Amino acid sequence: MSAIIVCPLASIAEMAVRHRAREMVSLIAEKQDFHRPGVISAERHLKLQMNDIGFAGTGNLIAPSEAHVESLIAFVKDWDQSSPLVVHCWMGVSRSPAAALIAALSLFPDEDDFALSARLRQVAPHATPNTRLIEIGDRILGRGGRLVAAVKGIGRGAETDGRASFVLPLKAPV
């Protein structure tokens, strides 16, 4: 069974090497620059440029959008799961945990939203998934409000210093 590794930007190289990942999703602000770890091929690195906001972007801010979520789902469905997928944002608290939930449900649509969210809370007490990404993911994946309700049910995560990484195990195929 594979997994999704969620981490802050500062930990991407360490997590990719430690977990032998070959693919990565970056949810990062438009002008934030960073080096992709050498173990991740450019073809299997999805960059989604967005800010960590829960409303339509104003000024220079880019809100998570349907296009972002559709790109994430398409990328994840092409992931062979032979090695973990690294998903990161700036701090690993909001955008990347939301993307990890969406990714898991896009791969395993029969997964229970509440059980998945509870599993997220167990491995990541600090996670507070971005509400806009969750709402868009719920709608695109046809969850009927279950994902939104499940994430609301786990509440806001604990305070963190932004150095917490975690592994979200994926549901084993039946």
Backbone hydrogen bonds, N-H to C=O, Kabsch-Sander energy under -0.5 kcal/mol:
donor,donor_aa,acceptor,acceptor_aa,energy
4,I,168,L,-2.3
5,I,3,A,-0.5
5,I,85,L,-3.1
6,V,4,I,-0.6
6,V,166,F,-2.9
7,C,87,V,-1.7
9,L,89,C,-1.1
9,L,90,W,-0.9
10,A,90,W,-0.5
11,S,8,P,-1.8
12,I,9,L,-1.6
15,M,11,S,-2.8
16,A,12,I,-2.5
17,V,13,A,-2.4
18,R,14,E,-2.8
19,H,15,M,-2.3
20,R,17,V,-0.8
21,A,16,A,-2.1
22,R,84,P,-0.8
23,E,84,P,-0.7
24,M,44,R,-2.3
25,V,86,V,-2.7
26,S,46,L,-3.2
27,L,25,V,-0.5
27,L,88,H,-2.7
28,I,26,S,-0.7
28,I,48,L,-1.6
32,Q,29,A,-1.6
33,D,31,K,-0.5
36,R,34,F,-0.5
40,I,37,P,-2.0
41,S,22,R,-1.1
41,S,39,V,-0.6
44,R,41,S,-1.1
45,H,42,A,-1.3
46,L,24,M,-2.5
47,K,45,H,-0.6
48,L,26,S,-3.5
48,L,46,L,-0.6
49,Q,47,K,-0.6
50,M,28,I,-1.6
50,M,48,L,-0.8
51,N,62,I,-3.7
53,I,51,N,-1.8
61,L,58,T,-2.1
63,A,61,L,-0.6
69,V,65,S,-2.0
70,E,66,E,-2.9
71,S,67,A,-2.2
72,L,68,H,-2.4
73,I,69,V,-2.6
74,A,70,E,-2.3
75,F,71,S,-2.4
76,V,72,L,-2.7
77,K,73,I,-2.3
78,D,74,A,-0.7
78,D,75,F,-0.9
79,W,76,V,-1.5
85,L,3,A,-1.8
86,V,23,E,-2.3
87,V,5,I,-3.3
88,H,25,V,-2.5
89,C,7,C,-1.1
98,A,94,S,-1.7
99,A,95,R,-2.5
100,A,96,S,-2.3
101,L,97,P,-2.0
102,I,98,A,-2.3
103,A,99,A,-2.8
104,A,100,A,-2.5
105,L,101,L,-2.3
106,S,102,I,-1.9
107,L,103,A,-1.7
108,F,104,A,-2.4
111,E,108,F,-2.1
116,L,112,D,-2.6
117,S,113,D,-2.4
118,A,114,F,-2.2
119,R,115,A,-2.2
120,L,116,L,-2.3
121,R,117,S,-2.5
122,Q,118,A,-2.2
123,V,119,R,-2.0
124,A,120,L,-2.1
127,A,124,A,-1.7
128,T,93,V,-2.6
130,N,94,S,-1.9
134,I,130,N,-2.2
135,E,131,T,-2.7
136,I,132,R,-2.5
137,G,133,L,-3.0
138,D,134,I,-2.7
139,R,135,E,-2.0
140,I,136,I,-2.9
141,L,137,G,-2.6
142,G,139,R,-0.9
143,R,138,D,-2.8
146,R,143,R,-1.5
149,A,145,G,-2.4
150,A,146,R,-2.6
151,V,147,L,-2.5
152,K,148,V,-2.3
153,G,149,A,-2.1
154,I,150,A,-1.1
155,G,151,V,-0.8
155,G,152,K,-0.6
158,A,125,P,-2.9
165,S,163,R,-0.6
166,F,6,V,-2.6
168,L,4,I,-3.2
168,L,166,F,-0.5
170,L,2,S,-1.8
